Amino acid sequence: MSHSTHLSYRARLVQVAAVLLYLLLIAYGSLYPFSGWRVPAQHSWGFLFAPWPRYVTRTDLITNVLAYLPLGYLLTAWLRLHAGRWSTVLYAVLGGALCSVTLEFLQAFLPGRIASNLDVLTNVTGVLMGVALYRLLQNGKWPGRLLPQWRERHFAPGLWGDAGLLLLILWGLSQFSLDAPSLVAGNLKTRFIPVWELAGNWHRLYPLNALVYGLEGAVATLFIACLLRSWPRSWIVWAGLFIFVWVCKLLVAALLLKSWVLPRLLSAEVLMGFGLALLLIVWANSTPRGVRTRVLVVLLAVAGGVQWWLTRAMVAPLPGAGMGSGVAVPLNITALAGWVALIWPFFVALFLVPYLLPAAREGIESAQSRQ
């Protein structure tokens, strides 16, 4: 087998694995907690021909589209290896629609889940957007041909750099969680106390949330800095990375929340976290990818675990969440985002392991200098 054939086979295998893995993630988000199955009172296929739902939230619409957009992209990338241009588009849309209809059908057998024809429509819309994104990002087209050059010029090369960029995407997914460090955190009336309402409400201040915001803001900024070809030396670059992290968090909040509640994001916890993140970055950036950064990663993992445990102890279980679970489980993409937010620091810790080993560290740095 020639080297090019081997690379082609490996690329096909990776694409198939990516499609299957993402299908599993969508099934997880659609069918969790996988308990309480029962025969529906009405015909299980009736949702396809039912009237549109009376109440529709923007959050549900957006999360349905965003959840299926990557599936459309991955299906198109895989099918394009085996079919022509328009056949690929047709098969990708049909595959995404089949996945959506199947999962909605299965939701009819779960308590607390509602099968909806509007969900199918928004899911297929997400698939179509993923197909269009794939076409847009092809190397032979603009702006697709600029992305590989931009990635090669600014980010660490090879598998290590690719793994880091994947972790960065997972961090973006974690911002859709309903708990801190996401700014979408639950009910804003109880989770965020604006600074102008804090007088007389100090008992509603959550210092642990402020700590989580500060640690996550610092770790996310330092993590992006680790992915760059060269460790940033200018304060302007550091400011740009820090602003990028917080803008991403605010954009997700603005996307999913109603406009009238957005001013409540100016809470003591968020502002304290913002300031703490600045101080921690100044403290840690003198040791590139060093011990201080890893200490912050460990602290974030511990603080996130404590926060999850406290939240778990305070909330009541949802119907179908499992007997005695004591956990309120969001039955959509936010459940997956919450778990990603919880385990993301551990992935970052594993990502930084090569810098604990001199030989591995020298190999990564020499690859960066050669390319």
PAMAR-760990 format. One line per 4 residues: for each residue x, y, z of N, C-alpha, C. Coordinates in steps of 0.05 Angstrom, whole numbers, plus 5000, padded with zeros to 4 digits. Atoms other than C-alpha are relative to their C-alpha. Last residue first. Layout:
BEGIN
X:Y:Z:X:Y:Z:X:Y:Z; ...
end
This chain:
BEGIN
5023:4993:5017:5137:5492:5197:4993:5028:5005; 4996:5009:5027:5206:5474:5222:4978:5010:4981; 4979:4983:5013:5200:5517:5285:5005:4992:4971; 5010:4973:5004:5133:5486:5304:5021:5018:4986
5019:5001:5022:5159:5416:5292:4989:5028:4995; 4985:5002:5025:5219:5432:5336:4982:4998:4976; 4988:4974:5006:5173:5457:5392:5017:4999:4974; 5021:4981:5007:5130:5395:5390:5012:5026:4992
5010:5008:5026:5190:5348:5390:4979:5019:4990; 4981:4992:5021:5224:5387:5446:4990:4992:4972; 5001:4971:5003:5162:5381:5489:5019:5009:4978; 5024:4992:5015:5156:5307:5475:4999:5030:4996
4998:5009:5027:5228:5295:5496:4976:5008:4983; 4980:4984:5015:5224:5339:5558:5001:4991:4970; 4979:5019:5009:5160:5306:5584:5019:5015:4982; 4987:5011:4976:5115:5352:5625:5023:4982:4993
4981:4980:4990:5100:5392:5562:5011:4993:5027; 4974:5001:5014:5070:5329:5532:5020:5021:5010; 4982:5021:4991:5018:5328:5588:5027:5000:4985; 4975:4987:4991:4987:5395:5568:5020:4979:5010
4987:4986:5022:4932:5362:5527:5027:5011:5007; 4987:5020:5016:4916:5315:5584:5015:5012:4976; 4978:5010:4985:4903:5375:5629:5015:4978:4985; 4978:4980:5002:4861:5407:5575:5024:4990:5015
4989:5002:5027:4819:5344:5571:5023:5019:4996; 4984:5024:4999:4810:5346:5647:5012:4994:4972; 4974:4996:4987:4788:5419:5643:5018:4975:5000; 4981:4986:5017:4735:5400:5591:5027:5006:5013
4977:5017:5005:4701:5348:5636:5021:5015:4983; 4990:5012:4976:4649:5393:5670:5027:4985:4994; 4988:4980:4982:4638:5440:5612:5013:4987:5024; 4975:4991:5012:4628:5380:5566:5014:5021:5017
4980:5020:4996:4577:5351:5614:5027:5007:4988; 4993:5000:4972:4538:5416:5614:5021:4979:5007; 4982:4977:4995:4541:5422:5539:5009:5001:5029; 4974:5007:5010:4511:5352:5532:5020:5022:5006
4991:5021:4983:4453:5371:5577:5028:4991:4991; 4988:4989:4976:4446:5437:5541:5010:4979:5020; 4971:4997:5004:4435:5400:5476:5014:5012:5024; 4993:4991:5026:4366:5378:5500:5030:5003:4998
5004:5021:5021:4332:5345:5559:5004:5011:4972; 5012:4988:5023:4361:5388:5614:4998:4980:4977; 4985:5003:5025:4374:5341:5672:4987:5014:4977; 5018:4989:5021:4351:5360:5741:5016:5000:4975
4988:4982:5019:4392:5313:5785:4978:5010:4981; 4996:4974:4988:4371:5278:5849:5011:5021:4981; 4977:4987:5012:4383:5211:5817:5006:5027:5012; 4980:4993:4981:4338:5174:5866:5024:5014:4988
5008:4999:4972:4298:5141:5812:5024:5007:5017; 4989:5023:4986:4320:5159:5742:4994:5003:5030; 4972:4997:4996:4313:5224:5704:5012:4977:5015; 4985:5017:5018:4245:5203:5676:5030:5002:5004
5014:5025:5006:4209:5261:5708:5017:4984:4980; 5021:4997:5020:4261:5313:5729:4986:4973:4996; 4997:5015:5024:4299:5305:5794:4977:5006:4980; 5016:5025:5000:4298:5360:5845:5002:4986:4973
5022:5002:5018:4353:5411:5852:4986:4974:5002; 5021:4980:4995:4397:5431:5911:4976:4996:4982; 5012:5004:4974:4444:5370:5918:4976:5018:5004; 5013:5026:4999:4460:5367:5844:4985:4996:5026
5024:4997:5017:4476:5442:5843:4984:4974:5001; 5019:4983:4986:4524:5431:5901:4974:5004:4985; 5009:5015:4977:4558:5372:5867:4979:5017:5016; 5019:5021:5009:4563:5409:5801:4988:4985:5023
5024:4986:5009:4595:5470:5835:4979:4980:4991; 5014:4991:4976:4644:5425:5872:4974:5014:4992; 5011:5023:4986:4663:5391:5807:4985:5007:5025; 5023:5009:5016:4671:5457:5770:4987:4976:5013
5022:4981:4995:4715:5484:5827:4976:4991:4984; 5010:5003:4972:4759:5421:5825:4976:5018:5005; 5013:5026:4998:4767:5422:5749:4987:4995:5027; 5026:4998:5015:4780:5496:5749:4985:4974:5002
5019:4985:4983:4833:5487:5804:4973:5003:4987; 5009:5017:4978:4867:5433:5763:4980:5014:5018; 5017:5021:5012:4869:5477:5701:4989:4982:5022; 5026:4988:5006:4895:5536:5742:4981:4980:4988
5013:4996:4974:4952:5493:5769:4972:5011:4996; 5011:5026:4992:4968:5471:5698:4986:5001:5027; 5024:5006:5017:4975:5543:5677:4987:4974:5008; 5022:4983:4991:5021:5556:5736:4974:4996:4983
5013:5010:4976:5064:5496:5721:4976:5017:5008; 4985:5010:4976:5081:5516:5651:4983:4991:5023; 5010:5028:4998:5049:5524:5582:5012:4986:5025; 5016:5011:5023:5090:5588:5578:4994:4970:5004
4989:5027:5003:5113:5610:5648:4984:4986:4978; 4971:4999:5000:5105:5685:5652:5013:4973:4997; 4988:4999:5027:5033:5678:5628:5030:5003:5000; 4993:5025:5013:5008:5651:5695:5016:5003:4974
4984:5017:4982:5004:5711:5743:5011:4976:4984; 4975:4985:4995:4981:5761:5689:5018:4982:5017; 4985:5000:5025:4929:5710:5666:5027:5014:5004; 4989:5027:5003:4906:5699:5738:5017:4998:4975
4978:5004:4981:4897:5774:5750:5014:4973:4996; 4977:4982:5008:4856:5783:5686:5024:4995:5019; 4987:5012:5024:4813:5722:5703:5024:5017:4991; 4983:5022:4991:4799:5751:5772:5015:4987:4977
4976:4988:4987:4774:5816:5742:5019:4978:5009; 4985:4986:5021:4726:5780:5695:5026:5011:5012; 4985:5020:5016:4704:5733:5750:5017:5012:4978; 4978:5010:4984:4687:5791:5795:5016:4979:4986
4980:4979:4999:4647:5822:5739:5024:4992:5018; 4987:4998:5026:4610:5757:5726:5022:5021:5000; 4984:5024:5006:4596:5743:5799:5015:5003:4974; 4976:5000:4984:4575:5815:5815:5018:4976:4994
5004:5009:4972:4525:5814:5759:5027:5002:5014; 4981:4983:4985:4527:5853:5694:4996:4995:5030; 4974:5013:5001:4493:5793:5660:5022:5017:5014; 4995:5013:4974:4428:5824:5685:5026:4984:5000
4986:4982:4981:4432:5871:5625:5006:4987:5027; 4971:4998:5005:4417:5810:5580:5014:5020:5019; 4985:5010:4977:4349:5798:5611:5030:5003:4997; 5005:4985:4976:4309:5844:5565:5015:4990:5025
4985:4975:4998:4342:5817:5503:4996:5014:5026; 5016:4978:5008:4317:5746:5512:5014:5026:5006; 5016:4986:4980:4370:5694:5518:4984:5022:4988; 5020:5017:4987:4397:5643:5469:4982:5014:5019
5014:5017:5019:4437:5683:5419:4977:4986:5012; 5017:4983:5017:4456:5739:5466:4984:4984:4981; 5021:4990:4983:4483:5688:5516:4980:5017:4984; 5018:5022:4995:4522:5653:5461:4976:5009:5017
5015:5006:5024:4550:5719:5438:4980:4977:5004; 5022:4981:5002:4569:5739:5509:4983:4995:4975; 5019:5006:4979:4611:5676:5518:4976:5018:4998; 5013:5026:5006:4645:5685:5451:4979:4993:5021
5019:4994:5021:4659:5758:5468:4985:4975:4991; 5024:4989:4988:4690:5736:5533:4979:5008:4980; 5013:5020:4982:4740:5689:5501:4974:5012:5010; 5013:5021:5017:4756:5737:5443:4985:4980:5017
5026:4989:5011:4768:5794:5492:4986:4980:4984; 5019:4998:4977:4820:5752:5529:4973:5011:4991; 5009:5027:4993:4854:5732:5464:4980:5001:5022; 5017:5010:5021:4857:5804:5439:4989:4972:5007
5026:4987:4998:4883:5829:5506:4981:4990:4979; 5014:5011:4977:4938:5777:5504:4972:5013:5004; 5009:5027:5007:4957:5798:5434:4984:4987:5023; 5022:4996:5019:4959:5872:5454:4989:4972:4992
5025:4998:4984:5000:5854:5516:4976:5003:4981; 5012:4973:4998:5054:5831:5468:4975:5000:5016; 4984:4983:4983:5095:5768:5481:4988:5027:5004; 5003:4971:5003:5049:5715:5454:5016:5016:5020
5013:4990:4976:5078:5644:5457:4998:5030:4997; 4981:4988:4982:5095:5624:5386:4985:5012:5023; 4973:5009:5007:5058:5576:5341:5021:5011:5019; 4986:4983:5019:4993:5589:5377:5028:4990:4995
5003:5010:5027:4956:5532:5410:5015:5016:4979; 4984:5024:5004:4983:5548:5479:4999:4989:4972; 4972:4992:5003:4955:5619:5474:5019:4976:4996; 4997:4990:5027:4887:5589:5462:5028:5009:4995
5001:5023:5018:4895:5549:5526:5003:5009:4971; 4973:5012:5000:4918:5611:5565:5000:4976:4981; 4981:4981:5013:4854:5648:5545:5028:4987:4998; 5007:4999:5029:4809:5588:5561:5019:5018:4985
4991:5025:5013:4845:5577:5628:4994:5000:4970; 4971:5001:5002:4838:5650:5649:5010:4975:4985; 4991:4979:5017:4765:5656:5632:5030:5000:4996; 5005:5009:5028:4751:5588:5663:5009:5022:4980
4982:5022:5008:4786:5606:5728:4996:4993:4971; 4973:4991:5002:4751:5673:5734:5019:4979:4991; 4998:4982:5023:4682:5647:5717:5029:5009:4997; 5001:5017:5024:4690:5588:5765:5003:5018:4975
4975:5014:5003:4713:5635:5821:5001:4983:4975; 4980:4981:5007:4654:5681:5810:5027:4987:4996; 5004:4994:5028:4607:5621:5811:5021:5020:4990; 4989:5022:5015:4638:5599:5877:4996:5005:4970
4971:4997:5004:4626:5669:5906:5012:4977:4983; 4987:5027:5002:4551:5661:5895:5030:5003:4994; 4975:5000:5015:4516:5725:5918:5012:4973:5001; 5005:5013:5026:4443:5716:5938:5025:5000:4983
5004:5028:4995:4458:5730:6012:4996:4984:4974; 4974:5013:4999:4486:5797:5991:4997:4970:5004; 5004:5027:5011:4416:5819:5971:5027:4984:5000; 5021:5014:4986:4410:5883:6012:4995:4972:4990
5003:4989:4973:4451:5922:5962:4975:4987:5013; 4986:5016:4981:4462:5875:5902:4997:5010:5029; 5019:5013:4982:4408:5903:5858:5013:4986:5023; 5017:4979:4990:4452:5954:5820:4978:4988:5019
4987:4984:4979:4506:5901:5815:4982:5021:5011; 4985:4977:5011:4459:5855:5777:5012:5017:5023; 5009:4976:4986:4441:5791:5814:5016:5024:4989; 4985:4976:5005:4449:5732:5767:4987:5023:5015
4972:5006:5003:4428:5660:5785:5017:5026:4997; 4989:5012:4975:4359:5674:5814:5030:4996:4998; 5012:4986:4977:4326:5721:5763:5012:4989:5026; 4985:4976:4994:4374:5697:5709:4989:5014:5024
5019:4979:4997:4344:5627:5711:5015:5026:5009; 5025:5004:4987:4397:5579:5686:4981:5024:5000; 5004:5015:4976:4467:5601:5669:4972:5001:5012; 5028:5007:5003:4468:5626:5598:4988:4988:5026
5016:4976:4993:4533:5661:5616:4970:4995:4996; 5015:4988:5022:4567:5593:5615:4984:5024:5011; 4991:4974:5010:4618:5582:5670:4985:5011:4976; 4974:4987:5003:4568:5572:5703:5021:4978:4994
4986:4993:4975:4506:5530:5692:5026:5014:4994; 5017:4983:4984:4455:5523:5636:5012:5007:5027; 5009:5013:4975:4506:5497:5586:4982:5020:5015; 5029:5003:5002:4510:5528:5516:4989:4986:5025
5013:4975:4994:4580:5554:5532:4970:4999:4997; 5005:4999:4972:4606:5482:5534:4986:5026:5008; 5024:5015:4994:4599:5478:5459:4992:5003:5029; 5022:4984:5011:4651:5533:5450:4973:4986:5006
5004:4978:4981:4698:5495:5496:4977:5017:4991; 5015:5010:4978:4687:5434:5452:4995:5021:5021; 5028:5002:5009:4709:5475:5392:4983:4989:5023; 5010:4973:5000:4773:5494:5430:4970:5000:4990
5007:4993:4972:4784:5421:5446:4989:5028:5001; 5025:5015:4994:4781:5406:5371:4991:5006:5029; 5022:4986:5013:4832:5461:5359:4974:4986:5005; 5005:4976:4985:4878:5429:5411:4977:5016:4988
5015:5007:4976:4872:5361:5378:4993:5025:5017; 5027:5007:5008:4891:5391:5311:4983:4993:5025; 5015:4975:5005:4952:5425:5343:4971:4994:4992; 5003:4986:4975:4976:5360:5372:4984:5025:4997
5022:5011:4986:4962:5323:5307:4995:5014:5027; 5002:5029:4995:5008:5367:5267:4976:4992:5017; 5004:5019:5022:5023:5441:5269:4994:4972:5011; 4981:5022:4998:5013:5493:5325:4994:4979:4979
5004:5020:4979:4971:5551:5302:5020:4978:4998; 5003:4990:4973:4983:5618:5266:4999:4979:5022; 4983:4977:4994:5010:5606:5196:4999:5007:5030; 4972:5007:5001:4985:5535:5186:5017:5023:5009
4994:5020:4979:4914:5552:5209:5030:4994:5001; 5002:4986:4974:4912:5616:5167:5006:4981:5023; 4977:4982:4998:4937:5579:5105:5000:5014:5027; 4976:5016:4995:4887:5522:5117:5025:5018:5002
4999:5012:4974:4831:5574:5125:5024:4982:5005; 4984:4984:4981:4846:5618:5065:5003:4986:5027; 4972:5004:5005:4824:5566:5013:5018:5016:5019; 4989:5025:4991:4756:5563:5045:5029:4996:4996
4976:4997:4984:4742:5637:5039:5014:4974:5008; 4996:4980:4980:4740:5633:4978:4975:5001:5018; 5018:4977:5000:4737:5569:4939:5009:5020:5022; 4999:4986:5026:4786:5515:4918:4982:5025:4999
4975:4987:5005:4800:5494:4989:5001:5015:4974; 4982:5016:5017:4727:5480:5003:5025:5016:4993; 4973:5003:4989:4698:5520:5061:5019:4982:4983; 4987:4974:4997:4636:5546:5027:5029:4998:5008
4994:4989:5027:4614:5478:5002:5015:5026:5002; 4979:5017:5012:4621:5449:5072:5007:5011:4972; 4975:4993:4988:4582:5508:5101:5023:4984:4988; 4991:4975:5011:4526:5497:5052:5027:5009:5011
4992:5006:5028:4520:5424:5073:5011:5025:4986; 4975:5014:4999:4520:5445:5146:5011:4993:4972; 4980:4980:4994:4466:5497:5133:5028:4987:5001; 4996:4984:5025:4424:5443:5099:5021:5022:5004
4985:5017:5019:4433:5398:5160:5007:5015:4974; 4972:5002:4990:4412:5454:5207:5017:4983:4981; 4988:4974:5006:4350:5466:5165:5029:5001:5009; 4993:5002:5029:4336:5391:5170:5012:5027:4991
4977:5018:5002:4338:5398:5246:5009:4998:4971; 4977:4985:4992:4292:5459:5244:5026:4983:4999; 4995:4979:5020:4240:5421:5203:5026:5015:5008; 4990:5013:5024:4245:5358:5246:5007:5022:4980
4973:5008:4994:4237:5400:5309:5013:4987:4975; 4983:4976:5002:4176:5433:5279:5029:4994:5006; 4994:4997:5028:4146:5363:5268:5017:5026:4995; 5011:4976:5014:4150:5353:5342:5009:5001:4971
4994:5002:5029:4159:5293:5388:4987:5023:4985; 5022:4994:5018:4153:5317:5460:5010:4998:4972; 4991:4992:5027:4197:5289:5515:4976:5003:4982; 4986:4975:4998:4179:5288:5589:5012:5009:4974
5014:4979:4985:4161:5215:5587:5017:5025:5001; 4987:4991:4975:4196:5176:5532:4983:5021:5014; 5001:5022:4980:4161:5134:5478:5012:5008:5027; 5028:5005:4994:4145:5194:5433:4997:4979:5021
5008:4982:4978:4219:5211:5437:4971:4997:5008; 4993:5013:4975:4233:5149:5394:4993:5018:5024; 5018:5023:4996:4194:5179:5336:5006:4986:5027; 5026:4989:4991:4232:5245:5345:4980:4978:5004
4997:4992:4972:4297:5205:5342:4975:5013:5010; 4997:5023:4983:4277:5170:5278:5001:5007:5029; 5026:5013:4997:4251:5233:5245:5002:4976:5018; 5018:4983:4984:4316:5270:5259:4973:4986:5004
4991:5000:4972:4362:5214:5235:4981:5015:5018; 5006:5026:4989:4321:5205:5172:5008:4998:5029; 5028:5001:4996:4324:5280:5158:4992:4973:5013; 5006:4983:4977:4399:5281:5167:4971:4999:5007
4989:5013:4976:4408:5222:5120:4994:5015:5025; 5017:5023:4994:4360:5252:5068:5010:4986:5025; 5025:4989:4990:4398:5319:5071:4981:4977:5008; 4995:4988:4974:4465:5284:5064:4975:5011:5013
4997:5021:4981:4441:5239:5008:5005:5011:5028; 5025:5014:4996:4414:5297:4967:5002:4979:5022; 5019:4982:4987:4475:5341:4977:4974:4985:5006; 4991:4997:4973:4522:5283:4960:4981:5018:5016
5008:5025:4986:4482:5266:4898:5008:5002:5030; 5028:4997:4993:4489:5339:4877:4989:4974:5014; 5006:4977:4984:4565:5338:4881:4971:5001:5009; 4997:4975:5013:4580:5267:4859:4989:5023:5017
5022:4992:5018:4586:5208:4905:5006:5027:4987; 5012:5023:5013:4637:5167:4945:4979:5008:4979; 4979:5019:5009:4687:5216:4975:4989:4977:4983; 4987:4989:5023:4634:5270:4977:5022:4982:4989
5013:5009:5024:4594:5225:5024:5013:5011:4975; 4997:5029:5004:4643:5235:5081:4988:4991:4973; 4972:5005:5003:4650:5311:5077:5005:4970:4995; 4992:4991:5026:4575:5318:5065:5029:4994:4995
5012:5018:5020:4557:5275:5125:5009:5008:4972; 4985:5026:4999:4606:5314:5169:4989:4981:4979; 4972:4996:5010:4578:5382:5148:5015:4974:4999; 5001:4995:5029:4505:5362:5155:5028:5003:4988
5007:5026:5013:4520:5331:5223:4999:5004:4970; 4976:5017:5003:4556:5395:5245:4994:4973:4986; 4982:4988:5019:4492:5435:5229:5026:4984:4997; 4999:5016:5024:4447:5386:5266:5018:5013:4978
4993:5028:4994:4458:5412:5337:5003:4984:4974; 4971:5003:4995:4461:5485:5314:5008:4971:5005; 4985:4994:5024:4392:5482:5282:5030:4995:5005; 5006:5021:5019:4359:5448:5341:5016:5004:4974
4984:5023:4992:4395:5495:5390:4994:4976:4980; 4972:4996:5006:4369:5556:5352:5016:4975:5007; 4995:4999:5029:4297:5533:5349:5030:5002:4994; 5004:5026:5012:4295:5511:5422:5006:5000:4970
4978:5018:4991:4326:5576:5446:4998:4973:4987; 4977:4995:5018:4278:5618:5404:5023:4981:5007; 4980:4982:4989:4220:5587:5441:5023:5002:4980; 4973:5005:5011:4158:5558:5408:5019:5021:5011
4979:4983:4988:4090:5553:5441:5027:4991:4989; 5011:4975:4993:4029:5528:5402:5021:5019:5011; 5002:4996:4971:4066:5472:5368:4990:5028:5006; 4976:4989:4989:4050:5467:5293:4997:5004:5030
4997:4971:5004:3990:5424:5278:5027:5009:5013; 5014:4983:4980:4001:5348:5278:5003:5029:4993; 5024:4988:5012:4019:5309:5215:4985:5018:5019; 4993:4990:5027:4090:5287:5233:4977:5016:4987
4987:4974:4998:4072:5283:5307:5007:5012:4973; 5018:4978:5003:4023:5227:5292:5013:5027:5001; 4992:4984:5023:4077:5176:5280:4983:5025:4996; 4973:4990:4997:4072:5147:5350:5010:5016:4977
4983:5013:5020:3997:5142:5346:5027:5012:5000; 5008:4995:5028:3968:5169:5410:5019:4985:4981; 5029:5002:5001:3973:5143:5482:4990:5004:4972; 5014:4974:5001:4048:5131:5474:4970:4996:4997
5014:4998:5026:4075:5062:5495:4984:5026:5000; 5027:5009:4999:4124:5072:5552:4987:5003:4973; 5013:5006:5026:4198:5081:5564:4972:4990:5004; 5029:4993:4999:4215:5109:5633:4986:4995:4974
5016:5015:4980:4290:5111:5623:4971:5009:4999; 5003:5028:5009:4340:5132:5569:4984:4983:5019; 4983:5018:4985:4360:5196:5607:4995:4970:4994; 4993:5002:4972:4373:5221:5553:4976:5007:5017
5014:5022:4986:4339:5209:5486:5008:4998:5029; 5029:5002:5007:4354:5271:5444:4985:4980:5018; 5014:4976:4994:4421:5293:5473:4970:4998:4996; 4998:4995:4971:4448:5222:5473:4984:5025:5008
5018:5019:4987:4422:5209:5403:5001:5003:5030; 5027:4991:5005:4456:5272:5379:4980:4982:5013; 5004:4976:4983:4522:5251:5412:4971:5011:4997; 5003:5009:4972:4517:5181:5381:4995:5024:5019
5026:5012:4999:4506:5211:5312:4994:4990:5029; 5019:4977:4997:4567:5255:5325:4971:4990:5000; 4998:4988:4973:4609:5194:5339:4980:5022:5003; 5012:5018:4981:4584:5157:5277:5001:5012:5028
5029:5001:5004:4599:5216:5232:4986:4983:5021; 5011:4974:4991:4668:5228:5262:4970:5000:4997; 5001:4999:4970:4685:5154:5257:4988:5025:5010; 5021:5019:4991:4666:5153:5183:4997:5001:5030
5025:4987:5007:4709:5215:5171:4976:4983:5008; 5004:4978:4981:4769:5186:5208:4972:5013:4995; 5007:5012:4975:4764:5121:5168:4994:5021:5021; 5027:5011:5001:4761:5159:5103:4991:4988:5026
5019:4978:5001:4822:5200:5122:4971:4991:4998; 5002:4989:4973:4860:5137:5143:4980:5023:5001; 5015:5019:4984:4845:5104:5076:4996:5010:5028; 5028:4999:5009:4868:5165:5038:4982:4982:5016
5011:4975:4990:4932:5170:5079:4970:5002:4993; 5003:5003:4971:4947:5096:5066:4987:5025:5012; 5023:5017:4996:4934:5106:4992:4994:4996:5029; 5024:4985:5006:4981:5165:4991:4975:4984:5004
5004:4981:4978:5036:5125:5027:4974:5016:4995; 4984:4976:5002:5029:5067:4979:4993:5019:5023; 5017:4976:5000:5000:5000:5000:5018:5025:5000
end
